[in-house]
Amino acid sequence: MVVESKLMLEVKAILKSFGNKYFNGDKLKRHKVIEDLNAYDEKLIQSLLNNKTINRDFVISLNGKEVFKLNEFIDMFQYKKFWQDSYTNYANKIGLTVGGKFIDECEDVVLDFPYKDTVLKAGMTKEDKQKEDLDPNEIFLNEIIAKDEIDVLFDKKIFKNVKKYSTEGIQPVSEFRKDDNLIIKGNNLLGLYSIKERFAKKAKLIYIDVPYNTDTDSFPYNDSFNRSTWLTFIKNRTEIAKELLDEDGVIAYQISFHQYAYLKVMLDEIFKNANGKHVMTFNTLVRHPDRNLTGDKEFNDVIEYTLIYSSSSNYKMPKISVAKTVDDYIYDVELGNYDKILELNGKNVEVYLPSSYRVRRQLVMQLV
């Protein structure tokens, strides 16, 4: 089922005012619309610009003159299905592209994918699942075509069931103070937009523990566009989180190897500075050697990544200098029974299993 946006309905109404010129029955003659737009057909363009919605979304002011963003408007007619919110013009394909050309046709690289120019509300909590808000067929709102719907979605919200937790217990709340710490339970995308006005450019640290998009995690979109949906999900939240980031702040993403490469390329694009260079601070690897290999895995993935970005290309992570002494490196090794003895180069070497010894910091007492 195709859900028509307000913009789509209004443009169709304008085109139908020209009789059969742009329609063959109920089917739109897209090629004819594009042809007349490229030819700057005066009657067509004037009719479009007289519409308030089109004028608001596709007209900008330059040096006191109004300019119609014609190319952007024409791009809407290039989609696989006429203005269906679920698809971009790349059909069922993921690839590295720039300007619509794939990587083998150009030198610059960006990550392009279906749904990239859309917004996906997508809750991720158990409560959302119970309310069936996580339907895999959930509508993707195109950022241009469905701008009105997106504006409503991200408009100011009223918080319900507000409580204050303190050492004195749970108390009612009548107002928010600047020094209050907030825990917002609900859809994280709507939550971020709800605090945007108050906390824009004030966050020192934003930590995003993204769904890893494996078959065993909580990301429920397992259709043929699974990775595209996942990337859209992260992109929507990253773009608003970036607006909350302070000049001296950082944003960190924890991710496994499954989607690491795709996530890094997309984040590099989002966090580019004015010179076109990304401003990633660094990437850390976290090792989990104690993880057990389960029967559904071919091997045990014990490495996770943390991608860390800043909004400024001049940002440097603060460092803490700690003076070390010889005493910091004095250890005691308590040995139990060795497992076996090996002969190496004529010498006997005792082999101890991890459970057969213990290494601990030696307490050094300084007599005064």
N, C-alpha and C positions, 0 to 999 in steps of 0.2 A: 504494500500500500504506500503510495506517494503522498506525503503531507505537503500541501502547497503553502509557502510562506506568504506573508503580506506583500512583500516586494514582487513575488512571482505573480500573484493575482492582479496587482495594479499594472504591471507591465503588460500582461496578457490583455487586460481591458483596453489599454491604450492601443495595442496592436490591432485588436479586433475593431477599433473605431475606424480603421482603414478598409473595412469590408473584407473581401476575400484576398486582398493583396498579400497578406502575411499568413493566411491560414488556408489549408485545404481540408475543409470540413472542420474537425477538431484538432487536426495535426498541424503544428506550427511549421512554417517554411523557414527554418533557421538560416539556411544559406541566403535567402532573400533579405532577411533582416540584417545579417552581417554585411551583405553587399551594399545595401542602402546606407548603413552606418559608415562604412568605409568610404562611401561616395559623399558623405556629409549631406545627406538628403535633408533639406531645410525643414520641411513639414514634419518629418519623423522626429528629428532631433529637438525641434521646438516643442512638439507634443510631449516628449519625454521630460524635457527640462521644466515644463509647467507643473509636473508632478512633485509634490513636496518631499515625498520619500526619496525619489531619485535625486532630486536637487540636493538634499541633505547628504546623501551617501556618496554621490559621484561628482560633486562640484566643489572645487577648491578656489580660494582667492589668492591670486599672485599679482603683486604690485597694483592692487585695486581692481584687477580684472578677474572675472569669473571664468574658470577653465573647466570644461567637461572632461572627466577622466574616461575618454572614449575607449581606449584599449582595455581598461579594466572592466568596463561595461560589456564590451564584446566578448571578453573571456568567459562570461557566464554562459554564453551560448555554445561553448565548446565542450561542455560536459557530456559524458557518455549518454546519460539520459537527461532530457530537458529539465534542468534545475532540480534534480533529485538530490536531496541533502546528503545522501549516504556516499556519494562518489566524487572523485575529482576526475580530471581528464586523463589520468594515467591508467584507467581500467584496473584489472586485477594484477597489478605489477608493482614490485618494490625495486628501486634501483638508485644508484648514485647519479644525480642529475644536476644541471645548472641551466637556467633559462629554458627548461623543457627538453634539453638535449642530454643524452646519457654520457657517462664518464668517458667513453672512447671517442666522443666528439668534441671534448673541451678539456681545458686544463683545471679550471676551478671545480670544486666538488662540494655539493651539499647533499644531504639525505632527503630524498623525496619519497612520498608514499601516499596511498589512498587515504582520504580523510584528513590530510595535513592541514587543509584550510577550513576545518570544522571545529566545533566545540562539542565535547562529550561530557555530559553531566556525571554519570557513572559513580554511584556510591559504592563503597567497598566493605561496609560493615555487615555483620550478621543481621542487624535490624533491617538494613536495606534489602538484603536478600529475601527476608521474610515478607517484606512489603512488595516484592517482585519489581523493585526498581532497577534490577540488574538484568533485565531482559536483553539477551544478545542482539535483538533486533531494535534496540533503543535508537531513537533518531539522532543522527549527527547533524547539528545545526551549522550550515555554511556561514562563514564569518561575514560574507557580503550579502548573500541572498536572504539569510534569516537574521539580519542585524536587529530587527525589532524584537524578535523572540529572544535573542541573546541579551539585549538590553534589559528586558524584563527579568530574565533568569539571574542576571548579575546585579539587579537593582538592590537597594538597601533592604535588609531583612530585620525582622523583630526576633530577638532571642526569647525563647520560652523556658519555663521551669528553671529560672536562674537561682542558684544557691551560692552561699559563701561558706567556705570551709576555713575554720581557724582553730586555734588551741582551745577555744571555748565551745567547739562543736559546730553544727550546721545552723546558719542564720539566714533570714530573708535578706534580699538585696533591693534597695530602692534606687541606687545610682552606681555608676562605675567611676572609680578614681584613676588617676594617671598611673599610680604605682600598683594597681591591682594586677595580679597574675591571672590570666584567663585560660580555662580549659574548655574548648568548644567541642561538643559532641555532635557529630552530624557529617554531612557531605563536605569533604575537605576543600573542594573547589569553591563551593558557595561560602564556606567559612572564611577562606582567604579573601574573597571579594568583600565580605561583610566587614572586615577589619582594615581594608585598604585605605580608606580615608584617614583613619586615625593613626595607623602605623606605617604609612608610606615613608620609605627611606630611613627607617629607624631600627630595623632588625640587624643585630650584630651577627647572629648565627641562625641559619635555617637548615634543619636536618630533614631530609626526605628519605624515608625507608620505603622504597618503591616496591610494588609487587614484582617478583622476579620473573614472572611470565613463564613458569614451567608448568607442566601438567599437574603438579602437586600443590601449587600455591593457590591463593584466593582470587586470582584474576580469572573471571569466568567466561571470557570471550574466546571460545575455541572454534570459531568458524574459519573460513579461508582467509579472513582479514585479521587474524589474531594479532600478528605483530604490528600491523598498521594501527589497529585499535589501541594497542598498548602504547605505542609511540605518541598517538594523539592524546591519550590520557595523561602522559607525563608532560607533553608539550604545553597543554592547557594550564596545568598547575605550575609549571616552571615560569611561564610568562608573567603570571600575576605575582608569584613569589619574588621574582626579580625586582618588581616595583617596590616591594617592601624592604629590599636590601639596602643597608647603609653603605656609604662610600668605603668604610673600613670594615664592612661585614663580609662574611663568606657563606656560601651555600654548599652543602655536602649531600651527595647521593650515594647510598649503599646499594651495591648490585653484585650479582654473581656473574660468572663467565658467560651464561647463556645469552644474555642480551647486552653485555658490556660494550661490544664494538658499535652496535647501532646507537645505544644511548650516548656514547662519547661523541660520535659524529654529529648527532642532533644538538647536543648541548654546546659543542664548539660553535655551531652556527648561531644559536640563540645568544651566546655570550660574546659575540664579536664586538670589538670596539669600533670607533669611528674610522679607523684605518683598515678595517677588515680583518684584524687579527684577533683570535680568541684570547680570552684572559684567564684561562685555567691556571690556578695556582699550583696544584700538584695532584698526583694520583697515588694513593697509598694501597698497599696490599695487606690484608689481614689473614693470618693463617689460623685454622682451627684443626690442629692435629688430633684432637680427641674425638672427632666425629666418627661414628660407626658406619661402615659400609652396609647398606641394606640390600635386601634381595632384589629390589627393582632397579638397581643401578649396576652399570658395567664397571664403574670405577668410582672412587670417593673424591668428590670435589671439596677440598679443604681450604681453597683460596677464595676470598671475596675481595671486592674492590671498593674503594671510596673515592669518588670523583669530587674534587673540591674546586669551586669557582668563586671569583670575586667580580663585583661590578666595575672595578677599576683595574686597568692594566698596570698601574704603578703600585698596586697593593703588595705588601710583603707580610707573610705570616709572622706574628710576634714569636720571639724565642726567649726561653728562660735559661739563663746561665747558672749552672750549679757547680760549685767548686768541689773537686774530688780529691781525696787523700789516699794514701796506701791502705789505710784501714778499710776503705770501702771494697777492697778486693781480696780480703782475707776470708777464706772459707774453710770449713771442716767437712771432711768426707767420712761418713760412717759406713763401713763395709760389713755386709753380712756374709753369707756363704756364696762362693763363686760357682758359676754354672759348669765351666770346663776350663781346661788349660790347653792353649795352643802353643806350638813351638815355632817361633819366628826368628830366623837368622841365628839359630843356636841358643835362643833365649826362651824361657817359659813365660807365657803371657796369660794371666788369669782373666777370664771373661765373666763379667757380672751382668746379670739381667737388670732392667730398670727397677724391679721390685727388690733387688738385693743390696741396694745402696741408697744413701740419702746425702744430699749436698745442702748445707745450711751456712748462713752467714755466721762467722765467728765473732763472738762478743769480745771486743777489745776494751779492757779496763785500763783507764789511765790514772796512775797514782799521782796524787799531788802532794 
